[in-house]
Amino acid sequence: MIEASIETRLWRWELRSDEPPIDGRYTTLKLGEPVALPAGGALLRADRVDFPPGGVAYTHTHQGPGIRVLRHGRFRVKTGGREIALAPGDPWFERGPDPVYARPKSQTYTVFIDALVTG
């Protein structure tokens, strides 16, 4: 009998009003940002975004704030007056109304998870 070890990674986003306890054995807080939640309630929407080699996300804005995490490839994001170079597993925050320009750093396929808070 052959036993295989399979590593599993779960990405979790939470909308919380308090500080969650972090158990370093199982959970690592990658990025936390305060956001103002809409008065009528909030929706946390998560999408997978795929960029083909050479793809570009020209300057745009979003309906609300969110934390994204790069899953594959290398990526550069310009927002809030700064440019961020990202590697797989790196998270970043976008406020929503700030203009964002993003492009893969190289001619490779790029994938990220986009978690966005909307009303």
Beta strands, then each sheet from edge to edge (+ up, - down):
strand 1: 43-51
strand 2: 57-60
strand 3: 66-72
strand 4: 75-79
strand 5: 82-86
strand 6: 91-94
strand 7: 100-104
strand 8: 110-118
sheet 1: 1+ 8- 3+ 6-
sheet 2: 2+ 7- 4+ 5-
end
